[in-house]
Amino acid sequence: MVATHLNNSDFEAQIIKQRLKSYFTPHVKARYEILVVDDAFAHSYNFFFNIYRPSKLPHSIPLRRITLYHLEFLEDIVTNIQTEYKFSFVFRNFGKQRWPSNFVLIAKQ
């Protein structure tokens, strides 16, 4: 059997969306965000699901590690997730990098 998922952004996005679906339970006054971290040393991108509820400690749940280290691939995954989920995205450790499609800064800080 050939592994076709290694360079398939749709497959990676589907895995992340399935995990988001299993962890997401709507609560009143709760905040949810997806954290994307650029791990330059391991040449990978890490996705986390952060949950902030009032009067509870925040939770950060690891979703997926993307080992294909290309911004075009990451951009396809993020846009695919954004079509279904409207969570805020937070990008860390991206410095002055820009999206390949429109040259907008990834992390606006």
VEXLO-792874 format. One line per 10 residues: number of its first residue (from 1); for each residue x negated, y, z of N, C-alpha, C. Coordinates in Angstrom, 2 decimals. Layout:
N
NUM) X:Y:Z:X:Y:Z:X:Y:Z  ...
END
This chain:
109
1) -0.84:-1.19:0.00:0.00:0.00:0.00:-0.88:1.25:0.00  -0.62:2.17:-0.86:-1.41:3.39:-1.00:-0.85:4.46:-0.07  -1.74:5.12:0.65:-1.32:6.20:1.55:-1.18:7.48:0.76  0.03:7.86:0.44:0.26:9.06:-0.38:0.44:10.30:0.46  0.43:10.16:1.77:0.71:11.29:2.64:-0.51:12.13:2.96  -1.70:11.70:2.62:-2.90:12.39:3.05:-2.99:13.81:2.51  -2.53:14.05:1.30:-2.59:15.38:0.71:-1.20:15.90:0.37  -0.19:15.45:1.10:1.19:15.82:0.81:1.72:16.73:1.91  1.88:18.00:1.59:2.35:18.96:2.60:3.79:18.70:3.00  4.61:18.18:2.08:6.00:17.86:2.42:6.07:16.75:3.46
11) 5.22:15.75:3.34:5.18:14.66:4.31:4.78:15.18:5.69  3.73:16.00:5.74:3.27:16.56:7.02:4.36:17.43:7.65  5.03:18.25:6.83:6.10:19.11:7.35:7.26:18.27:7.88  7.57:17.17:7.20:8.66:16.29:7.66:8.34:15.70:9.02  7.10:15.29:9.24:6.71:14.74:10.54:6.87:15.80:11.62  6.42:17.02:11.35:6.53:18.10:12.33:8.00:18.40:12.61  8.83:18.44:11.57:10.26:18.74:11.76:10.96:17.63:12.54  10.58:16.38:12.31:11.16:15.29:13.09:10.81:15.42:14.57  9.58:15.79:14.85:9.16:15.95:16.25:9.82:17.17:16.88  9.98:18.24:16.11:10.69:19.41:16.62:12.13:19.04:16.97
21) 12.76:18.27:16.12:14.14:17.86:16.35:14.26:17.05:17.64  13.29:16.21:17.92:13.37:15.39:19.14:13.10:16.19:20.41  12.31:17.26:20.31:11.97:18.05:21.50:12.88:19.25:21.72  13.58:19.69:20.69:14.38:20.92:20.80:15.76:20.62:21.39  16.03:21.26:22.52:17.37:21.25:23.11:17.69:22.70:23.44  18.72:23.26:22.83:19.00:24.68:23.03:19.41:24.99:24.47  18.84:26.05:25.00:19.17:26.54:26.33:19.41:28.04:26.24  20.31:28.52:27.06:20.57:29.95:27.13:19.36:30.64:27.74  18.97:31.75:27.19:17.84:32.57:27.65:16.49:31.89:27.52  16.39:30.86:26.72:15.10:30.22:26.48:14.48:30.78:25.22
31) 13.15:30.80:25.19:12.41:31.22:24.00:11.62:30.03:23.47  11.60:29.91:22.16:10.87:28.82:21.52:9.95:29.41:20.46  8.77:28.84:20.35:7.85:29.28:19.30:6.97:28.11:18.87  6.48:28.21:17.66:5.54:27.23:17.13:4.18:27.90:17.08  3.24:27.30:17.76:1.88:27.81:17.81:1.02:27.02:16.84  0.31:27.73:15.96:-0.60:27.10:15.01:-2.00:27.61:15.34  -2.90:26.67:15.63:-4.26:27.02:16.04:-5.24:26.54:14.99  -6.11:27.42:14.58:-7.18:27.09:13.64:-8.37:26.59:14.44  -8.66:25.31:14.34:-9.80:24.71:15.02:-10.96:24.65:14.03  -11.77:25.69:14.04:-12.85:25.80:13.06:-13.94:24.76:13.27
41) -14.12:24.31:14.50:-15.17:23.33:14.78:-14.80:21.94:14.26  -13.54:21.56:14.41:-13.07:20.25:13.94:-12.52:20.32:12.52  -12.48:21.51:11.93:-11.93:21.73:10.59:-10.53:21.15:10.48  -9.64:21.65:11.35:-8.26:21.18:11.35:-7.35:22.28:11.87  -6.05:22.08:11.67:-5.03:22.98:12.20:-4.16:22.18:13.16  -3.89:22.75:14.32:-3.08:22.07:15.34:-1.77:22.81:15.52  -0.67:22.06:15.56:0.66:22.61:15.76:1.15:22.25:17.15  1.71:23.25:17.86:2.28:23.06:19.18:3.67:23.68:19.22  4.54:23.10:20.03:5.88:23.64:20.25:5.91:24.19:21.67  6.04:25.51:21.80:6.06:26.16:23.11:7.48:26.47:23.52
51) 7.80:26.14:24.77:9.13:26.37:25.31:8.99:27.22:26.57  9.71:28.33:26.58:9.72:29.23:27.74:11.15:29.34:28.26  11.38:28.81:29.45:12.70:28.91:30.07:12.60:29.76:31.32  13.65:30.53:31.62:13.60:31.33:32.84:13.54:30.44:34.08  12.77:30.86:35.03:12.56:30.21:36.33:11.97:28.80:36.19  11.30:28.51:35.07:10.59:27.25:34.89:9.23:27.54:34.27  8.31:26.64:34.49:7.00:26.79:33.89:7.08:26.56:32.38  6.27:27.28:31.62:6.28:27.07:30.16:5.71:25.70:29.80  6.21:25.15:28.71:5.75:23.86:28.20:5.15:24.06:26.83  4.04:23.37:26.59:3.42:23.36:25.28:3.28:21.90:24.86
61) 3.99:21.54:23.79:4.04:20.16:23.34:3.27:20.04:22.02  2.23:19.21:21.98:1.51:19.03:20.70:2.39:18.31:19.69  2.42:18.85:18.47:3.25:18.27:17.41:2.44:17.48:16.39  1.36:18.08:15.91:0.63:17.44:14.81:-0.72:18.13:14.63  -1.69:17.34:14.20:-3.00:17.87:13.81:-3.15:17.64:12.32  -3.38:18.71:11.59:-3.55:18.65:10.13:-5.04:18.67:9.84  -5.53:17.62:9.24:-6.98:17.51:9.01:-7.41:18.01:7.63  -6.45:18.23:6.74:-6.80:18.83:5.45:-6.92:20.34:5.66  -8.13:20.82:5.66:-8.46:22.18:6.11:-8.47:23.16:4.92  -7.26:23.42:4.37:-7.11:24.38:3.28:-5.92:25.27:3.60
71) -6.08:26.57:3.40:-5.00:27.51:3.71:-3.78:27.31:2.82  -3.98:26.91:1.57:-2.84:26.67:0.69:-1.97:25.54:1.24  -2.61:24.50:1.75:-1.91:23.36:2.32:-1.15:23.78:3.57  -1.80:24.57:4.43:-1.16:25.06:5.65:0.02:25.96:5.31  -0.14:26.81:4.33:0.95:27.72:3.94:2.17:26.94:3.45  1.96:25.88:2.69:3.06:25.04:2.23:3.79:24.39:3.40  3.04:23.93:4.39:3.65:23.30:5.57:4.48:24.32:6.35  3.92:25.50:6.58:4.62:26.53:7.37:5.89:26.98:6.66  5.84:27.21:5.36:7.04:27.65:4.64:8.09:26.55:4.62  7.67:25.30:4.55:8.61:24.19:4.58:9.32:24.12:5.94
81) 8.58:24.30:7.02:9.18:24.28:8.35:10.12:25.47:8.53  9.73:26.63:8.02:10.55:27.84:8.18:11.87:27.76:7.43  11.98:26.91:6.43:13.25:26.78:5.73:14.32:26.14:6.61  13.90:25.28:7.55:14.86:24.60:8.41:14.94:25.21:9.80  13.82:25.62:10.35:13.77:26.17:11.71:13.36:27.62:11.66  14.04:28.43:12.43:13.77:29.87:12.44:13.00:30.30:13.69  12.17:29.42:14.22:11.37:29.76:15.38:10.30:30.78:15.01  9.83:31.50:16.00:8.70:32.40:15.79:7.43:31.56:15.63  6.57:32.00:14.75:5.28:31.34:14.57:4.20:32.25:15.14  3.31:31.67:15.92:2.16:32.38:16.47:0.92:31.69:15.93
91) 0.01:32.49:15.36:-1.21:31.95:14.76:-2.40:32.42:15.59  -3.23:31.47:16.03:-4.40:31.80:16.85:-5.67:31.35:16.15  -6.72:32.13:16.39:-8.07:31.86:15.88:-8.17:31.94:14.36  -7.32:32.73:13.74:-7.39:32.88:12.29:-8.19:34.12:11.88  -8.51:34.97:12.84:-9.34:36.14:12.55:-8.74:37.01:11.47  -9.52:37.30:10.45:-9.10:38.17:9.34:-8.68:37.37:8.11  -8.35:36.10:8.28:-7.94:35.28:7.13:-6.58:35.74:6.61  -6.40:35.54:5.33:-5.15:35.96:4.67:-4.50:34.77:3.96  -3.16:34.85:3.84:-2.44:33.81:3.10:-2.86:33.86:1.64  -3.09:32.73:1.01:-3.53:32.72:-0.40:-2.49:33.25:-1.38
101) -1.21:33.10:-1.07:-0.18:33.48:-2.04:0.06:34.99:-2.12  -0.04:35.69:-0.99:0.30:37.12:-1.01:-0.76:38.01:-0.33  -1.83:37.44:0.14:-2.95:38.15:0.76:-2.56:38.97:1.99  -1.51:38.54:2.68:-1.10:39.17:3.95:-1.91:38.50:5.06  -2.32:39.31:6.05:-3.04:38.74:7.19:-2.21:37.66:7.86  -2.85:36.55:8.21:-2.13:35.45:8.85:-1.76:35.84:10.28  -2.75:36.25:11.05:-2.51:36.63:12.45:-2.52:38.15:12.54  -1.35:38.70:12.79:-1.24:40.16:12.92:-1.38:40.52:14.39  -2.56:41.01:14.75:-2.80:41.31:16.17:-3.19:42.74:16.35
END
